[in-house]
Amino acid sequence: MRAAGFVLAGVLVVLVLGVSAPSVRAAGPTLRIVSPADHAVIGNGSSVPVIFVVSDFNLTPPGTGGPGPSQTEGHVDVYVDGVLTVATSQETIELPLASGTYTILLRLVSDNETFLNPDVTSSISVTVTQGPAAGTPRIHITYVEITYPTAGLVLGRDVTISFNVTDFALVPPGRGASVPNEGHVAVFLNGVYYMAVMSFRPIPFSDLVDGDYNVTVQLVNDGGRPLTPDASDSVNFRIQFAAIVDINPYLQITQIILAGAIFVVLFYRGWGRNVFAMLSARIGRKNA
């Protein structure tokens, strides 16, 4: 019995030692974008700083690796909206992008541009704007400059309106990208579209006829659509033009009347009578 037990124990040991340990597959390369966050807004027209981290993969400058594909060494290809933009071995890059919304994709590749198997990528969506990244745009008319500062009236044909804007960048329309906090000013005169303003300058109105007027300035995006919430301001004024009368004919008549009045006054003071007597005497002597 004891011998049989030893034999059984030996068999168990052989079976245990003969069974190979399960193989553990090494973790493959990973790639992760740390910053910016997905759907981030990059303000003030700044470049997009992209920071990423890589594990289990040796980053080498493009063109310095071996000729064949490698699963453990290479660089990162950066795509913007599907277009290869840059190849890098640095974990921080700057992407100068115009206003718009973009998809940024990073991919690990061998030095010869072969994709890894399986493909290793990371992507985000970002929006670039010339305006601030945050804030609620506002527009406010600062003053109405009139020819004659009479309360409630404008004596003249020309009016200039000034305004200021906060948390919004003014850019020319037609850029093809409607992004946050960026666009232009739409100007309306009595509810009718008048002009677009793309810079911080006074808005002139010339040769206005008599009547009441309303001017509204409204912030709109690149497509001309009002913002949400609405950002607008308005002002009311009246044109009452007083024509300048030509007084030159009246001045001539006034001069004649004034000269006659002076003559009459001098005559009645005596000086005029003496002059009149002297003139009469001279005329009499000549006739004698």
C-alpha positions in Angstrom: 0.0 0.0 0.0 2.8 2.4 0.9 4.6 1.6 -2.3 1.4 2.2 -4.3 1.0 5.6 -2.6 4.5 6.6 -3.6 3.9 5.6 -7.2 0.6 7.6 -7.3 2.3 10.7 -5.8 5.1 10.4 -8.4 2.6 10.3 -11.2 0.8 13.4 -9.9 4.1 15.3 -9.7 5.0 14.3 -13.3 1.6 15.4 -14.5 1.8 18.7 -12.7 5.3 19.4 -14.0 4.5 18.2 -17.4 1.6 20.7 -17.9 3.1 23.9 -19.3 2.1 27.3 -17.8 -0.4 29.3 -19.8 1.3 31.9 -22.1 0.7 35.6 -21.2 0.6 37.9 -24.2 2.6 41.1 -23.7 0.5 44.3 -23.8 0.7 46.0 -27.2 1.5 49.7 -27.9 -1.0 52.3 -26.8 -1.6 55.9 -27.8 -3.7 58.5 -25.9 -4.3 62.2 -26.5 -4.1 64.0 -23.1 -4.9 67.5 -24.3 -7.0 69.2 -25.5 -10.2 67.5 -24.4 -12.6 66.2 -27.0 -14.9 68.9 -28.4 -12.7 71.6 -26.9 -12.9 75.2 -28.1 -9.5 76.9 -28.8 -10.0 80.7 -28.6 -8.3 83.9 -29.8 -7.0 82.3 -33.0 -4.3 80.3 -31.1 -2.6 77.3 -32.4 -4.0 74.0 -31.2 -1.5 72.4 -28.7 -1.8 68.6 -28.8 -0.2 66.5 -26.0 -0.2 62.7 -26.2 1.4 59.8 -24.4 2.6 56.5 -25.8 3.4 53.2 -24.0 5.2 50.0 -25.1 6.4 51.8 -28.2 9.7 53.5 -28.9 9.3 56.9 -30.6 12.1 57.7 -33.0 12.5 60.6 -35.4 11.0 59.9 -38.8 13.6 58.5 -41.2 15.9 57.1 -38.6 14.5 53.6 -38.1 15.1 50.3 -39.9 13.8 49.5 -43.4 11.2 47.0 -42.3 8.0 47.3 -40.4 8.2 47.2 -36.6 5.6 46.8 -33.9 7.6 48.4 -31.2 9.4 51.4 -32.8 8.4 54.3 -35.1 6.7 57.6 -34.9 3.3 59.3 -34.8 1.4 60.5 -37.9 -0.9 63.4 -37.3 -4.0 63.8 -39.5 -6.3 66.8 -39.6 -9.7 66.0 -41.2 -8.1 62.9 -42.8 -5.1 64.7 -44.3 -1.6 63.8 -43.1 -0.3 67.0 -41.6 2.9 66.1 -39.7 5.0 63.2 -38.6 6.6 63.5 -35.2 8.4 61.7 -32.4 7.7 64.5 -29.9 4.7 64.1 -27.5 3.7 67.8 -27.8 2.9 69.5 -31.1 1.3 72.8 -32.2 -1.2 72.8 -35.1 -1.9 76.3 -36.6 -5.5 76.0 -37.8 -7.9 78.6 -39.1 -11.4 79.1 -37.7 -13.4 76.0 -37.9 -14.2 72.6 -36.4 -11.6 69.8 -37.0 -11.0 66.1 -36.4 -7.5 65.5 -35.2 -6.3 61.8 -35.4 -2.9 60.4 -34.2 -1.6 57.0 -35.4 1.4 55.0 -34.5 3.4 53.8 -37.5 6.7 52.1 -38.3 9.4 54.2 -39.7 8.4 53.1 -43.2 4.8 54.4 -42.6 3.4 50.9 -42.1 0.4 50.8 -39.7 0.7 48.6 -36.6 -1.4 45.5 -36.4 -3.8 46.1 -34.8 -4.0 49.7 -35.8 -3.2 52.1 -32.9 -4.9 55.5 -33.1 -6.4 58.2 -30.9 -8.6 61.1 -32.1 -10.5 64.2 -30.9 -12.6 67.0 -32.3 -11.7 70.6 -31.7 -13.1 74.0 -32.7 -10.9 77.0 -33.4 -12.3 80.6 -33.1 -10.8 84.1 -33.4 -13.0 85.1 -30.4 -12.6 84.0 -26.8 -13.1 80.3 -26.0 -15.8 81.2 -23.5 -18.1 84.0 -22.6 -21.5 85.4 -23.8 -21.1 87.9 -26.7 -22.7 91.3 -26.2 -23.0 94.5 -28.3 -23.8 97.9 -27.0 -24.3 101.3 -28.8 -22.0 103.7 -26.9 -23.2 106.9 -28.3 -25.0 108.6 -31.2 -22.9 111.4 -32.7 -25.2 114.0 -34.3 -24.3 117.2 -36.2 -26.1 119.4 -33.6 -26.6 117.9 -30.2 -30.2 118.9 -29.7 -32.0 116.5 -27.5 -34.4 114.4 -29.6 -33.5 116.1 -32.8 -30.8 116.0 -35.5 -30.4 119.2 -37.4 -28.6 117.8 -40.5 -28.5 114.9 -42.8 -25.7 112.8 -41.4 -25.6 110.6 -38.3 -22.7 108.5 -36.9 -23.3 105.6 -34.5 -20.5 104.0 -32.5 -20.7 100.7 -30.6 -18.6 98.3 -28.5 -18.5 94.5 -28.4 -17.5 92.1 -25.6 -16.5 88.4 -25.9 -16.7 88.4 -29.7 -14.3 88.8 -32.6 -15.2 90.7 -35.7 -14.1 88.9 -38.9 -15.1 89.3 -42.6 -18.1 87.1 -43.6 -17.8 84.3 -46.1 -15.0 82.4 -44.4 -17.1 79.3 -44.5 -16.9 78.4 -40.8 -19.6 79.3 -38.2 -17.8 79.0 -34.9 -18.5 80.3 -31.4 -17.8 84.0 -30.5 -16.9 85.0 -34.1 -18.7 86.8 -36.9 -19.7 90.4 -37.9 -22.2 93.1 -37.1 -25.4 93.3 -39.1 -26.8 96.9 -39.3 -30.5 97.5 -39.8 -32.1 100.9 -40.6 -35.8 101.0 -39.8 -35.9 97.2 -39.8 -34.2 96.9 -43.2 -30.8 95.4 -43.6 -28.3 98.3 -44.3 -24.7 97.0 -44.1 -22.3 94.6 -42.6 -19.5 95.9 -40.3 -16.4 93.8 -39.8 -14.3 96.2 -37.7 -14.6 98.4 -34.7 -15.4 101.7 -36.5 -18.2 104.3 -36.4 -21.2 103.5 -38.7 -22.1 106.5 -40.9 -25.5 107.4 -42.2 -25.6 110.1 -44.8 -28.3 112.2 -46.6 -31.1 111.1 -44.4 -34.5 112.7 -45.2 -36.7 114.2 -42.4 -38.4 111.7 -40.2 -38.0 109.2 -37.3 -35.3 106.5 -37.5 -34.4 103.3 -35.7 -30.9 101.8 -36.1 -30.3 98.2 -34.8 -26.9 96.6 -34.6 -26.8 92.8 -34.2 -24.0 90.2 -33.8 -24.3 87.4 -36.3 -22.2 84.4 -37.2 -20.3 83.8 -40.5 -23.5 82.7 -42.1 -25.4 85.8 -41.1 -27.5 84.1 -38.5 -28.2 85.8 -35.2 -26.5 84.4 -32.1 -28.2 82.4 -29.4 -28.9 84.2 -27.1 -29.5 87.3 -29.2 -26.9 90.0 -29.0 -28.2 93.3 -30.4 -28.8 97.0 -29.4 -30.8 99.8 -31.0 -31.2 103.6 -30.9 -33.9 106.0 -32.1 -33.4 109.5 -33.4 -35.2 112.1 -35.6 -34.0 114.0 -38.6 -35.4 117.5 -38.9 -33.3 119.4 -41.4 -33.5 123.3 -41.3 -32.5 124.7 -44.7 -30.0 127.6 -44.7 -31.5 130.7 -46.2 -29.4 132.8 -48.6 -29.4 136.2 -47.0 -27.1 138.0 -49.5 -30.0 139.9 -51.2 -31.3 141.0 -47.8 -27.9 142.2 -46.9 -27.8 144.6 -49.9 -31.2 146.1 -49.0 -30.1 146.4 -45.4 -26.9 148.3 -46.4 -28.9 150.8 -48.4 -31.4 151.4 -45.6 -28.6 151.7 -43.1 -26.7 154.3 -45.2 -30.0 156.3 -45.6 -30.5 156.2 -41.8 -27.0 157.5 -41.2 -27.5 160.4 -43.6 -30.8 161.4 -42.0 -29.3 161.4 -38.5 -26.3 163.5 -39.6 -28.6 166.0 -41.4 -30.7 166.6 -38.4 -27.7 167.1 -36.1 -26.7 170.2 -38.0 -23.7 168.8 -39.8 -25.8 167.7 -42.6 -27.6 171.1 -42.8 -24.3 173.0 -43.0 -23.0 170.7 -45.7 -26.3 171.2 -47.6 -26.0 175.1 -47.2 -22.4 175.1 -48.5 -23.4 173.0 -51.4 -26.3 175.3 -52.2 -24.1 178.4 -52.0 -21.6 177.0 -54.4 -24.3 176.0 -56.8 -25.7 179.6 -56.6 -22.3 181.3 -57.3 -21.7 179.1 -60.3 -25.1 180.0 -61.7 -24.5 183.8 -61.2 
